[in-house]
Amino acid sequence: MIVCLCHRVSDRDIHRVIGEGVTNFELLQDLTRVASNCGNCLDCAQMIFEEACAARGCGEKHVHAAGLTATAAP
């Protein structure tokens, strides 16, 4: 499924990047440009990111606050 229409980023792209070791949403944005243009996909992209990280046991806890994602210690 396409998550970000502006940059044609799919849920598969997000899963692939997480599989390559990315565990930080901002780094995901830097690499894929997801949710970096109009922002309409931000919630969906974050949800997919969180689910993929949880499924892979990324080992970090990601905290959402006012549309921002920060990484906190487990």
Beta strands, then each sheet from edge to edge (+ up, - down):
strand 1: 2-4
strand 2: 9-10
strand 3: 61-65
strand 4: 68-72
sheet 1: 1+ 2-
sheet 2: 3+ 4-
end
